[in-house]
Amino acid sequence: MAMLVLSVVDEADVNGRDIVSTGISMLGLEGDDVVCGRCGREMMSQVPIRTMPVGLLYRCEVCGALNEVPADVP
């Protein structure tokens, strides 16, 4: 599929949203490759992120940034 760069979210903007730790890397069977919006590390490979619940935040285990799927992703 595609390479998707996530948007970084400030800690002050979490507002009770769930945070998912991707660990070293999440691997899927089909989907997008997803990278951290701050450090560029590949957080997920072949993951169907476009079908995951809206509003989830993803913590990068390298730089600690909180990331979300950009609003303009279909």
PyMOL commands that set and color helices and strands:
alter all, ss='L'
color gray80, all
select helices_A, chain A and resi 11-13+49-51
alter helices_A, ss='H'
color red, helices_A
select strands_A, chain A and resi 3-5+7-9+19-21+26-27+32-35+42-47+57-59+66-68
alter strands_A, ss='S'
color yellow, strands_A
deselect
rebuild
show_as cartoon
